[in-house]
Amino acid sequence: MNSGTTITAGIDGSRASLDAADWAAREAGRRRLPLRLLHAGTRPRVSARVPDVDVPAGRTRTTLDRAAIQLSYAHPALDIVARDTETPAVPALLAAAAESETLVVGSRGRTGHPAPAGFLTGSVALTVAAGATCPVVLVRAGELPEDEREFTQGRTPMSAASYRPVVLGLDLEHPADDLIGYAFDTAAVRSAPLLVVHAWTLSPLHDPAPAVPSAIVPSPGGANDQETGRRRALTGTLRPWRHKFPDVPVAEQVVHGRPGDQLLRASTGAGLLIVGRRAGERLGRAARTVIRQVTCPVVVVPHG
């Protein structure tokens, strides 16, 4: 995974991309990193939702300009750099990912129709999430700052409310350090609780080999024994990370069922869902399921 020093947001003029850029600005502020706004390909013909401003005679304010100005007003302490390129969106975003700590994109491009709930993910977002060398955050249109915080009543300001939980989907066959470390660090930055979910299904009757190391799974590998072994494996996998991040409250959940379905359930009320992708491989079924249906931002983290 990359160790870049910037948060990059792709801008295409769509509502989703502008809301994604706003999410990226908040993330850059939390991590004390600069924000880079990138518009690739042909310029959008539809103006952004940001207010217009005075510009020099003969110069037209672009969507990228407007987004940068609006974000600079909302986040005056943030270092923002806006860049335009004629390179097509996918290669431009993949190149930017190689130089970024995190890449943030909207869940749907300009040609997409607004989704009533969850994601109707465009081909650019899916392609970038499947090929980037840094974590890619997909943000749905309509995502608001208050959506990542717990609801409060009375006079407590939204900015002082606690962050909603961060959820990590973990495959115990590939418990990559890059993935787990990103989840713990993200929860720590927010002072948010972390829920780690491992979902599993029974092995075929004619394939008794366990899905986790045999030293951890009791033999024979019945359903109860497998679940017990997986709980032990999850606890053992997370133990060193609990020591490294002692201030992060961690809950562990081992559930039987399809990973995508179980992660959707676990992410109800969450502020962020994190899933992994093995480097050099396509998005798995669980990742595709949550990307298309989850109602909170989702992060795809590449790992070895």
LINRAQUI-V876196 format. One record per residue. RES is the residue in three letters. PHI is phi in whole degrees, -180 to 180 (none if undefined). PSI is psi in whole degrees, 0 to 359 (NA if undefined). Layout:
BEGIN
res = <RES;RES>
phi = <PHI;PHI>
psi = <PSI;PSI>
END
This chain:
BEGIN
res = <MET;ASN;SER;GLY;THR;THR;ILE;THR;ALA;GLY;ILE;ASP;GLY;SER;ARG;ALA;SER;LEU;ASP;ALA;ALA;ASP;TRP;ALA;ALA;ARG;GLU;ALA;GLY;ARG;ARG;ARG;LEU;PRO;LEU;ARG;LEU;LEU;HIS;ALA;GLY;THR;ARG;PRO;ARG;VAL;SER;ALA;ARG;VAL;PRO;ASP;VAL;ASP;VAL;PRO;ALA;GLY;ARG;THR;ARG;THR;THR;LEU;ASP;ARG;ALA;ALA;ILE;GLN;LEU;SER;TYR;ALA;HIS;PRO;ALA;LEU;ASP;ILE;VAL;ALA;ARG;ASP;THR;GLU;THR;PRO;ALA;VAL;PRO;ALA;LEU;LEU;ALA;ALA;ALA;ALA;GLU;SER;GLU;THR;LEU;VAL;VAL;GLY;SER;ARG;GLY;ARG;THR;GLY;HIS;PRO;ALA;PRO;ALA;GLY;PHE;LEU;THR;GLY;SER;VAL;ALA;LEU;THR;VAL;ALA;ALA;GLY;ALA;THR;CYS;PRO;VAL;VAL;LEU;VAL;ARG;ALA;GLY;GLU;LEU;PRO;GLU;ASP;GLU;ARG;GLU;PHE;THR;GLN;GLY;ARG;THR;PRO;MET;SER;ALA;ALA;SER;TYR;ARG;PRO;VAL;VAL;LEU;GLY;LEU;ASP;LEU;GLU;HIS;PRO;ALA;ASP;ASP;LEU;ILE;GLY;TYR;ALA;PHE;ASP;THR;ALA;ALA;VAL;ARG;SER;ALA;PRO;LEU;LEU;VAL;VAL;HIS;ALA;TRP;THR;LEU;SER;PRO;LEU;HIS;ASP;PRO;ALA;PRO;ALA;VAL;PRO;SER;ALA;ILE;VAL;PRO;SER;PRO;GLY;GLY;ALA;ASN;ASP;GLN;GLU;THR;GLY;ARG;ARG;ARG;ALA;LEU;THR;GLY;THR;LEU;ARG;PRO;TRP;ARG;HIS;LYS;PHE;PRO;ASP;VAL;PRO;VAL;ALA;GLU;GLN;VAL;VAL;HIS;GLY;ARG;PRO;GLY;ASP;GLN;LEU;LEU;ARG;ALA;SER;THR;GLY;ALA;GLY;LEU;LEU;ILE;VAL;GLY;ARG;ARG;ALA;GLY;GLU;ARG;LEU;GLY;ARG;ALA;ALA;ARG;THR;VAL;ILE;ARG;GLN;VAL;THR;CYS;PRO;VAL;VAL;VAL;VAL;PRO;HIS;GLY>
phi = <none;-71;-124;-67;-121;-151;-103;-112;-122;-82;-118;-132;95;-76;-61;-61;-70;-70;-68;-66;-65;-66;-63;-62;-64;-65;-66;-61;-64;-63;-95;56;-123;-71;-110;-113;-100;-127;-112;-121;78;-71;-69;-66;-90;-96;-72;-76;-84;-81;-68;-77;-136;-69;-132;-58;-58;85;-117;-98;-74;-91;-58;-63;-59;-63;-62;-64;-67;-61;-68;-68;-68;-74;-133;-64;-88;-88;-83;-118;-123;-108;-135;-116;-143;-87;-63;-55;-57;-62;-63;-67;-70;-65;-67;-65;-61;-66;-114;-120;-76;-145;-114;-120;-135;-76;-73;-147;-81;-63;-84;-83;-93;-58;-91;-66;-160;74;-108;-114;-78;-78;-66;-63;-61;-65;-65;-68;-63;-85;-128;-72;-96;-127;-58;-116;-102;-107;-119;-78;-63;95;-66;-116;-55;-71;-68;-95;-123;-68;-70;-126;-111;84;-98;-66;-69;-57;-67;-99;-72;-69;-73;-70;-61;-97;-112;-116;-92;-122;-94;-70;-73;-136;-81;-68;-63;-59;-70;-65;-63;-62;-65;-65;-65;-64;-65;-65;-60;-93;54;-110;-72;-117;-110;-105;-115;-117;-107;-148;-127;-63;-69;-55;-59;-94;-133;-74;-65;-69;-86;-124;-51;-63;-69;-100;-87;-63;-118;-72;-91;-70;-61;-65;-66;-64;-65;-61;-63;-70;-63;-65;-64;-65;-61;-67;-66;-87;-55;-65;-75;-63;-69;-73;-123;-67;-89;-90;-69;-123;-116;-114;-139;-112;-130;-94;148;-65;-56;-60;-64;-69;-69;-62;-65;-67;-86;-61;85;-85;-93;-162;-119;-118;-130;-108;-143;-69;-58;85;-115;-76;-64;-77;-61;-63;-63;-64;-62;-71;-61;-80;-122;-68;-103;-114;-57;-124;-112;-105;-107;-76;-150;-76>
psi = <151;159;47;171;31;155;126;135;131;132;127;5;349;160;319;319;325;321;326;320;323;319;318;322;318;320;319;320;318;322;1;49;156;157;130;126;130;122;127;155;203;151;139;145;345;131;156;173;0;154;149;161;167;137;158;151;137;358;132;132;128;168;319;316;313;317;317;318;315;316;327;326;318;332;73;336;358;136;112;129;127;133;140;139;148;357;138;156;310;306;327;317;322;322;320;324;327;343;10;154;320;142;131;129;158;153;345;139;186;330;353;159;146;140;133;331;141;204;137;87;132;165;326;312;315;317;318;317;330;348;351;152;4;167;137;125;128;124;128;156;138;358;128;157;322;344;340;4;156;147;135;151;164;214;6;121;151;322;344;355;153;149;147;161;151;131;131;125;121;126;116;347;331;67;72;139;322;318;310;318;320;318;314;318;320;317;321;318;327;351;43;154;153;128;120;122;126;118;143;160;157;142;152;148;328;10;80;358;129;157;350;166;136;336;341;325;125;156;138;163;58;176;313;319;320;317;319;315;322;323;317;319;319;315;317;323;322;347;310;332;327;321;324;328;70;341;356;117;127;131;142;139;121;119;148;127;177;132;316;314;318;325;324;318;315;332;359;120;3;160;339;140;132;129;163;162;126;133;135;358;162;170;136;173;317;317;317;321;311;325;321;336;339;149;2;165;145;139;130;116;118;145;160;NA>
END
